[in-house]
Amino acid sequence: MIQPLKTKVILQLIEKEKYTSTGIILTVTDREEANKGKVIAIGSDVLDIELHDIVLPDWNKAEKTKYEKEEYYIISQDDIVAIFRNTTP
C-alpha cells in the first residue's frame, strides 16, 4: 500500500458513465471528465479529510502514479476543493 507523507492525500478516480445518443454506455476515466476522486490514504498531518471521502480535487495539481498496476493520484490536502458527504438524517 502507498502511504503519503505529511499533508498529502492519495486518490483513485471515480469512473463516470456517459451515454451516447444511441444509448451506448461509455465509461469515462479521464480525470477532468471524472471530476471526483475517492480518498484511499492520508498523510499523518491531514486535517478535515477522512479515508473513503469523495472529494473534488484540483486535478492540475495532482501527481499521477502507478502501484501494482493501479493508477493513483497524489495531491496536497490544500488542493482539494470540496468534500462530498452524506448529511441526510
HUMO-V668529 format. One record per backbone hydrogen bond with DSSP energy under -1.0 kcal/mol. NH is the residue of the N-H (numbers start at 1). CO is the residue of the C=O. E is the energy in kcal/mol with one decimal. If there is no record, write none. Layout:
NH,CO,E + NH,CO,E
//
This chain:
8,5,-2.2 + 9,75,-3.1 + 10,41,-2.7 + 11,73,-3.1 + 12,38,-1.7 + 14,36,-2.0 + 16,28,-1.5 + 18,26,-3.2 + 20,24,-2.3 + 23,20,-1.9 + 26,18,-3.7 + 28,16,-3.7 + 34,30,-2.7 + 35,31,-1.4 + 36,34,-2.6 + 37,55,-2.4 + 38,12,-2.8 + 39,53,-2.6 + 40,10,-2.8 + 41,10,-1.2 + 43,8,-2.2 + 45,6,-1.9 + 46,43,-1.3 + 52,39,-2.6 + 53,50,-1.8 + 55,37,-2.9 + 56,82,-2.6 + 58,79,-2.5 + 59,57,-1.3 + 61,58,-2.4 + 62,59,-1.3 + 63,74,-2.9 + 65,72,-2.7 + 67,70,-2.4 + 70,67,-1.7 + 72,65,-3.0 + 73,11,-2.3 + 74,63,-2.8 + 75,9,-2.5 + 77,7,-2.7 + 79,76,-1.8 + 80,77,-1.4 + 81,56,-2.3 + 82,56,-1.2 + 84,54,-3.4
//
